[in-house]
Amino acid sequence: MSAEPNQESAPLAQLPLDALHRSLGARMAAFAGYDMPLQYAGGIVSETLHTRQKAGLFDVSHMGQAILAGAGAARALESLTPGDISGLAPGRTRYTQFLNEKGGILDDLLVTRLPGVEERLLLVVNASRKADDFALIRERLPQFDFLPLGRTLIALQGPRAASVLGALLPGAEDIRFMHWQAFEEGDSSFFVSRSGYTGEDGFEISLRADRAEMFVKALLQNPDVAPVGLGARDALRLEAGLPLYGHELDETTDPVEAGLAWSIGKRRRMEGGFPGFDRIDAGLRNGPARLRVGLLPKSKAPVREGAMLISDSGEVVGHVTSGGFSPTLQRPIAMGYVARAFAATGVTVFTELRGNRIGVDVAPLPFVAHRYFKPN
């Protein structure tokens, strides 16, 4: 399983739903400083396939959630990210990245413009980076109100997610991809976005921690829903060709070589005004020196993160960032970076696996087609 860096020297934090996970038979593991469900009794393959066929339920409460508020907050956030935040309409969500001065990725995040007269942005960041992200915001944008949220965050993913959630929160099934809506049911408030990190249609649902267990149990009453752990989540995102911070994304990697140029809006490309603009502009104009690609090993065993990729002549031309077995495709798959000259689909590079040299074919991403809800 690929994972964000563990913080094993410090006591592990517990999720609000920790007791429920254990009652469901979860095998727990350290992940980004939290004690997280790795898998349940059915196992990673079963959980992956269930999500592709029905609906998987993930606890992602380790992620950081916060609100940045105040007049001009969207424009100010653009000083840290290359995304078009000012152009974000109320109720819309956008994917972007925090960048360092050299254009390297400090973290990737989702930004939602909340409805209302006041300018408020809901941010969702990675667990292993949230302390750094929040410190960056407080240091660079001190003039704005910044409120971390202690809410539970769950993800419901899969082709039956909309019907399942709509039965409990009527109207949720009509939310469009990368849109956000608030719901009030009884004395509970729900923040619902149609998004996720599996490549499937689905939702991320933020709610008060003291209301979460009741809601999750209600979801699990539906026979289409099964709890899913980190192992299957990683398999799903790899099949979907989605990069993970600490693997495909880090402070040495810019959005263009990571295949994320689509997240940089036209206005931002023209105006600049974000960290590392010169490097990113050069990559957009001339192409980057290396590219993130899909990889198909010519072996029955997966190639793993860190494996070097070499040309037929023995030159090192890249490396693997994530690798594993695809339950959906029933074969090994991987992602990594290769020099631009080797990035075309069908090019064969080589790596060493258990002392043997094996071929690895460059392949297009995603491995499994995305099924996001994008009605005409």
N, C-alpha and C positions, 0 to 999 in steps of 0.2 A: 504494500500500500504506500503510495506517495503521501506525504504529509508535510504540514508546516513544521518548523523546528520545534522540538519539544523543549520544555523548560524543566528538566528533571531535578534541578537543584532546589527548586521551590516547591512547597506543597501544591498539589493539583487542586484547582478550583473545581467546584461541582456545579453542574447545570441545575436550574430550578426543577427539571424533570428527572433528576438522577434516580430517585426511588422508583419512579415508574419504569424507567429503562431496565433497572435491575429486576423488577417484577416480571418484565416481559422476556427475561432470559438473555439480556444483552451481555456480550463479552466486552468489557471495558478496556480502554487503552489510553495512554497519555498522548495528548495532541494539543500543541500550542498552549501548554500550561493548564489544560483542562482534562478531566477524566471524562472521556467521550465513548459512546457506544461504537465499537468497531464493526460488530456484526451481531445478528441474532441467531436463533437456532437453525434457521433455514440455510444460512451461509451466504457468502458474497455472490455466488453465481445465481442462486435463486432470487435474491433481493434485486439484483440487476435486471433480470428478466421480468420480474414482477413489475418493476417500475416502467419498463418498456411496454408492457402489455396492459397494465391496469393503473395503479397509483401507489407510489412509495411515499412514506412519511419520514422526514428527516428532522432532527433537532439541530439547528444551527445557531443556537443561542450564544455560542462562544464568539460569534461575530460582533463587531462593534457597531452600535447604533447611536446616532447623535443628531441634534438639530442645531443648525447654524442660522441665526436670525438677525435681521436688521436691514434697513434700507441700504441697497448696494451690495448685499452679501453675495449675490450671484456673480457680479462683475469682479468682486474681490477674490472669490474662489478661483476665478480664471487665472489669477497670478500664480497659482500653484499647479494647475492642471491644463491640458491642451483641449479639453472638451468645451463645446459651446454651451455654457451654463446659463448665460444671459438670455439666450433664445429658447430656454426650456419653458414650455407652457405649464400652467398649473395642472397638477395631476399627471404629469409626464415624468418618466424616469430615464436617466442617461447613464451609460457606462463611460468611465474615464479613468485617468491615472494621476496620482501624485508623482511629480518628477523632481529629480535633483538638478543641480545647476548644469550638469553635463547631459541632461536629457534621459538619464537612467530612471527606471521605474522604482519609486519608493514603495508604492502599493497600487493596487487597482481597486476601484470602488464604484458603487452606484449612488447617484445623486437624484433625488426627487424634489421637484418644486411643489410644495404643499399649497393647496387652495387657500384663498383668503386674501384680505387686503394687505396684511403684513407679509413682508418678504421672508419666507422660511424655507430652508433646504434640509431635507432628511438625508443623512449620509449613512451608508452601510459599508464598513471596511473589514478587512481580514483580521482574524483573531490575533495572529502573531505580530501584526503591525499596529494594532489599534492604539497602544500606549504612545508609540512614536507619532502616529498620525494625529492623535489628539493634541500632543505636545506641539507639533508643527503648526496646527491651526491656532492654538492659543498664543504661540509666539509671533506668528506672521499676521494674524487677523485679530488682534486684541480688542479692536473697536466694536466687535460684534458679540452678541450673546451666543454662548456655546453651551449646550446642555447634553451631556451623555445620557442615554436612556437605558434603564435597567429592565427592559422588557424581554420576554421570551420571544424567540424567532424560530419559526418552523417553516419547512418547505414541503409542499405537497406537489409531487411531480408525476406525470404520466398521462396517457390519453383519456383516462377517466377522472382526472383531477377536477375538471370543471363541473361535472355533474355531481361529484361528491361534495365539493365545497358549496356549490349552489344550493344544495339541499339544506345546509346549515346557515348559510349567509345568502339569502335570495338576492340575485343581481350580480353576485361575484362572477358567475359564469359568463357575463357579458363584458367584463373588463377586457380591454385589448392588450396585446403584448407591449410591455414596457409602459404601461399605464398603472396608476395608483388610485385607490379609493378607500375612504374610511367607512366603517360600519359600526352601528351601535345596536347591540342585542342584549336586552335586559340591562344589567349594570356593567356590561363589558364593552370595551372599545377595541376594534380590530383595524389595523393598518394592513391593507392587502394590495400587493403588487403582482402583476402577471409577469413573472420572471423566474429565474432559477438557473442552475448550473449543471443540468443533465442533458441538454439538447431537446428535452421533451417539453410539451406544453405543461404549464404548471404555475404555481403561486408561491410567494413568500408571505407569511402571515405573522405580523408582530402584534403581541397582546400582553397584557399585564401578567407578570409571573404568577400571581395568586389565582389567576383564572385559567392558566394554561392547561393544567392536568385535566380538568373537566372537559375542556374543548378537545384535547387530544384523544381522550377516551371516547368522546362522541364520534370523532373521525374514525377511530379504530373499530367502532361498531359496524361500519360499512364493510362487507366482505371483500370489496375491491381494494381496500387499503391494508397495507402491511408496513410495519416499522422497518426502516432501512438504516444501516450504519455507514461509517466512514469508508469502509472497504468498497462497498458497491458505489458509493458516491464518487470515489476516485475512478473506478472502472467506467462509470457513466460519462464523467466529464472527459476522460481520455478518448472514449469512443466518439464523443461529440467534438473532439479536437479543440477543447477549451483549455487555455493556458492557466496554470496555477502559480500563485506567487511562491517564490522560493524554489521553483523548478524551471518553468519556462520564462518567468518574469523575475527580475532582480535589478539591483542598482547599476549593473553594467549594461543592461539591455534597454534599448529605446523602443517606443511603440511601433515604429515602422518595421524594424527587423523582426519584431514579435508578431507581425501580421495584424496589427491593430490600427493601421492607418485610417481605416473606416471610422474610427471613433474620434478623429480630429476633424471638426467641422470646417467648411470652406472659409468662413470668416476668420477663424483662428489660424488657418494656414496662411492667409493673406496678411493679417494684422500681427501675428506673433504675440509677444507679451507674456509668454510662459517660459519656465526654465528649460534650458537646452534647445531653444528654438533653432539656432544655427545648425546644430547637428541634425535635428529632425527635418528641417527644411531641405538640407542637402540630401538626406535619405529619400525624401518625397520626390525631389527633382531628378536625382541621379540613380536611385536605387541603393539599397543598403549593401554592405559587403557580405552579409550573411542573412539567412532567412530561416524562420521556423517552418518546419515541414513535417508531414506525416512519414512514418517509416514502417515498412513491412518486412520483418526478418524472414529469411528463407530457412527457417528452423522451426521445430516444434516447441522449443523453449523460448521464453521471452528474453529480450535484451533489456538491461536495467539502466537506470539513471547513472550517468557518469561514464558509460562505455564510450570509448573513442571511436570515431568514424574515419576511415582512411580510404584513399583512392586506390585504384588498381596498382599504381606505382609505389604505394606505401606512404604517401603524403597524408598527414592528419588534416582533414577537411571539415571536421565538425565533431559533435558529441550528442549523446542521448540525454534528454532531460526528464523524460517519463517513459516507462515501459511496463507492460503487463500483458495478461491474457484477456482477450475480449470474450465475455460470455455470449454476447450477441452474435459475433462473427465466428466464434469457436476457433480462434487463432491468435497468435501473438501480434500485438501492435505497439507502436511507440511514437513519440514525438521527439524532436531535437532540432538543433541548428546545424546548417551546412553552409559552406561558402557558396556564394551566388552561382558560380559556374557549375555547381553540382545540385542545384535546387529544382531542376526540371523534373516533372513527373516521369517515372520510368528509369531514371538514372540509378545505377547500382553502385553503392559504396560497400565497405566491408568493416566488420568488427570482429573482435575475438570473444568467443563464448566457450567457456570451459576448456580453454586451451586450443580450440579449433577456430579457424578462420571461416566466417560465414558471410554470405551476401545479404545486403539490406537494400530493398528497393525504396526509393523516394516515392511517396504517394500523396495524393491530394487529401486535404482535410475538408470536412469531417469524415471519419470512417463510417459513421452512422448518421444519416441525414437528420437535420434538425426538423422538429415538428412544432414550431412556435405558432401561436394563434394569431394569424394575420389575415383577417377576412378582407375581402375586396371592398 
